[in-house]
Amino acid sequence: MQNLAAFKDLISLPKRVVITTHVKPDADALGSSLGLAGFLQKSGHQVTVITPTDYPEFLHWMDGNKDVLVYNEGNEDKSAYLVENADIIFCLDFSSLDRIEDLGELVRKSEAQKVLIDHHLEPEDFADYVLWSTEAAAAAELVYDLIDMLGEKEKITIGIADALYAGLMTDTGNFRHPSTTPKVHHIVAELIELGADVSKVANLIYDNYSLQRLKLMGFALSERLEVIEEYKTAFFAISKEDQERFNYQTGDTEGLVNYGLSIKGVNMAAFMRESDGKIKMSFRSIGDFSVKKFASEHFNGGGHKNAAGGVSCESLEATVEKFKKLLTKHSKELKT
């Protein structure tokens, strides 16, 4: 953060603070938001975390979860009031305001000082203060960096440490992705020293599934996984009917795309799911093939080089066909 001195002055006295993050928050989005919220509350600020949508039940254990305001669950007016009257708005784990849907325009219009904390490519220029690095493994890493820059690590409680650890653990794929740097391990070691319970956090996130979720995952692997060996690609396409059959809940297919990428010889994996009249898409890759570029060029998406998301307004069947045709266009890159 280049203007750190001015930022320190900004937060030196109690302020009305709003923290928001992207739609369908994952462990990093929610963990970094609640970790930052806990820290700011320890500093005397009045803080509200507002998420654009709901998020998986297996993240509800985090400290501060009960006070999160979910915008699209009847909290539109209250959220608008808080955003309009905020002194500071923190935007975590997203690079452009369209990633928070209707909340984005509210944030844009607010006269509050805006702080962007993010590790995605090509950030939108809307914030007064920016802590941004594509080299960071997670937004949680940047929140930890901010607390460290301020010289106030003593304010990190066990709950904050757990939340930040959850973000780092999940966004690095259990510390398997190339983003797992020595710095990440140093931060994790410090979080453990501050009280993070790594076994508890892992169990709450990875060993806390519903029976229906496991059945859906099994069904997807046995009936909906398609491998196109010619293009070293695997993908899943999950229909609305599939989801209804297994009583789909938010987060039930999280991580499914990674199973495709775990197949020997596969360089790219994709996941497509019908949702609210659109097709939500996730992409993962190994090596030099940029799924961020692939998603932005063809599916109005974005993200990281090897992990990205997108959306299609066509039917599931048409989206699958479009995806398959695009593989021929990128065949040389995929085979490398």
CORDAVEN-V867859 format. One record per helix or strand of 2 or more residues. SS is the DSSP state (H for helix, E for strand). FROM is the first residue (numbers start at 1). LEN is the number of residues. If there is no record, write none. Layout:
ss: <SS;SS>
from: <FROM;FROM>
len: <LEN;LEN>
//
This chain:
ss: <H;E;H;E;H;H;E;H;E;H;H;E;E;H;H;H;H;H;H;E;H;E;H;H;E;E;H;E;E;H;H>
from: <4;16;27;46;57;65;69;76;88;97;102;113;129;139;153;158;182;198;211;225;229;233;240;256;268;278;291;302;307;316;331>
len: <7;6;16;6;3;3;2;9;5;4;8;6;4;11;3;14;12;9;14;4;3;6;6;6;8;8;8;2;6;14;5>
//
